[in-house]
Amino acid sequence: MDGTQTILMVEAFIVMLADLTAATVIFKKYLSIRRKSVLAFSLAWVFDFIFVLASAFQDVGWLEVVGLISLPLFAGLMFYGSVLFMGEESLGIRHGNLGKMGLMPVMFMFYMYATYYYTNNALWTATVAASFGISGVFVVGAGTLLWDVREIYHSAVKYLSIGIIFFGLHLIPAAILGAHTWYMPGGFTLSTVLIVEMAWAMLRLVHMDTFENISKSVPSEIDMSPGVMVVDQKSYIQLKSVLANSPVLAFIRNVSDIPETWTYYFVTTVPFERAAKTLYPTDLAKMVEISYRYMEKVSASGGRGVVVIDCPEYLAVYNSWESLMKFLSKLRDIVVINNGTLILVVEKTSFDPQRCSQLVRLME
């Protein structure tokens, strides 16, 4: 065994150790929190371990076949876990991301032709290149989906998403150049670095408090006292799932993933002539009037009204601070008198500390 082979075997051992560690720790986390995305991610690492093990002993014919199947299984489970993860976080998959997947069949065929043209090896193209290529597509897709959750899990998801995307992109040229012996040392080293980074980032993600407690933080029934709730975006996303079947009145900027039972007004400065339910950010008096009629109607029917405002920062841009405070004060009184709840979505970093403190005191 020469020096290069020794290095490759050491790197293979490092990757398999990272795979087993990630699979074991993440599966233990699944047993405690029962998030299906965690189970999918855990199984993905198992199949990556099988792929590396089979690659290390590729002289055995049937192991090579196992390896070529295990890599797409790893990619598929990563993608499936990412889709489940989005659902568990009550986040919709962007239509743009789904639309781009429509280009994948054509791009994959061009990729296959390019591989055959470059290698002139039909067997390699139909086996290794096909396995690596389709796996790369779905691994990149998984990383792209996870990138949309960065506002909730911040750096943990950013590092994981970037690592997954780069690993997926790395698989595509690896299928073309992997037939050459000169590519193996550098290519496998890059793969080792990316796998270890991905495993570290995923372990960091699943051990975050917000990741562990999501299933416990969303109650099965609405149990909110009358008054005002000042929440951040993370809590708002969870509350939307709780209030999915309630007749909520909402003044919002983010119109994606709004429950069908909600009555909402899009707050914007753009004059949409065909959209009846839009309000200018300066229409504070009209918002008060709409809220008053809504609360009166719900209260008369014996229910409890819920009013949501997810854009106080946007309202502050187009109104003076004093006007905004008077508006929120009136809205608070209307809601409290009618035994309802006002949900104000505010990120602490959106306002300076003095104004944020004033806002919270006013709402309390």
Secondary structure as the mmCIF struct_conf table of DSSP 4:
data_model
#
loop_
_struct_conf.conf_type_id
_struct_conf.id
_struct_conf.beg_label_comp_id
_struct_conf.beg_label_asym_id
_struct_conf.beg_label_seq_id
_struct_conf.end_label_comp_id
_struct_conf.end_label_asym_id
_struct_conf.end_label_seq_id
HELX_RH_AL_P HELX_RH_AL_P1 GLY A 3 ILE A 33
HELX_RH_AL_P HELX_RH_AL_P2 LYS A 36 ALA A 56
TURN_TY1_P TURN_TY1_P1 PHE A 57 ASP A 59
BEND BEND1 VAL A 60 VAL A 60
HELX_RH_AL_P HELX_RH_AL_P3 GLY A 61 GLU A 88
TURN_TY1_P TURN_TY1_P2 GLU A 89 SER A 90
HELX_LH_PP_P HELX_LH_PP_P1 GLY A 92 ARG A 94
HELX_RH_AL_P HELX_RH_AL_P4 HIS A 95 MET A 101
TURN_TY1_P TURN_TY1_P3 GLY A 102 LEU A 103
HELX_RH_AL_P HELX_RH_AL_P5 MET A 104 THR A 119
HELX_RH_AL_P HELX_RH_AL_P6 ALA A 122 TRP A 124
HELX_RH_PI_P HELX_RH_PI_P1 THR A 125 ALA A 129
HELX_RH_AL_P HELX_RH_AL_P7 ALA A 130 TRP A 147
TURN_TY1_P TURN_TY1_P4 ASP A 148 VAL A 149
HELX_RH_AL_P HELX_RH_AL_P8 ARG A 150 LEU A 177
TURN_TY1_P TURN_TY1_P5 GLY A 178 ALA A 179
BEND BEND2 HIS A 180 HIS A 180
TURN_TY1_P TURN_TY1_P6 THR A 181 TRP A 182
HELX_RH_AL_P HELX_RH_AL_P9 TYR A 183 VAL A 206
TURN_TY1_P TURN_TY1_P7 HIS A 207 HIS A 207
BEND BEND3 MET A 208 MET A 208
HELX_RH_AL_P HELX_RH_AL_P10 ASP A 209 GLU A 212
TURN_TY1_P TURN_TY1_P8 ASN A 213 ASN A 213
HELX_RH_AL_P HELX_RH_AL_P11 ILE A 214 SER A 217
BEND BEND4 VAL A 218 VAL A 218
BEND BEND5 SER A 220 GLU A 221
BEND BEND6 PRO A 226 PRO A 226
STRN STRN1 GLY A 227 VAL A 231
HELX_RH_AL_P HELX_RH_AL_P12 GLN A 233 VAL A 242
TURN_TY1_P TURN_TY1_P9 LEU A 243 ASN A 245
BEND BEND7 SER A 246 SER A 246
STRN STRN2 LEU A 249 ILE A 252
BEND BEND8 ARG A 253 ARG A 253
TURN_TY1_P TURN_TY1_P10 SER A 256 ASP A 257
TURN_TY1_P TURN_TY1_P11 GLU A 260 THR A 261
STRN STRN3 THR A 263 VAL A 267
BEND BEND9 THR A 269 VAL A 270
TURN_TY1_P TURN_TY1_P12 GLU A 273 ARG A 274
BEND BEND10 ALA A 276 LYS A 277
STRN STRN4 THR A 278 LEU A 279
TURN_TY1_P TURN_TY1_P13 PRO A 281 THR A 282
HELX_RH_AL_P HELX_RH_AL_P13 LEU A 284 ALA A 300
TURN_TY1_P TURN_TY1_P14 SER A 301 GLY A 302
STRN STRN5 VAL A 306 ILE A 309
HELX_RH_AL_P HELX_RH_AL_P14 PRO A 312 TYR A 318
BEND BEND11 ASN A 319 ASN A 319
HELX_RH_AL_P HELX_RH_AL_P15 TRP A 321 ILE A 337
TURN_TY1_P TURN_TY1_P15 ASN A 338 ASN A 339
STRN STRN6 THR A 341 VAL A 345
HELX_RH_3T_P HELX_RH_3T_P1 LYS A 348 SER A 350
BEND BEND12 PHE A 351 PHE A 351
HELX_RH_AL_P HELX_RH_AL_P16 PRO A 353 MET A 363
#
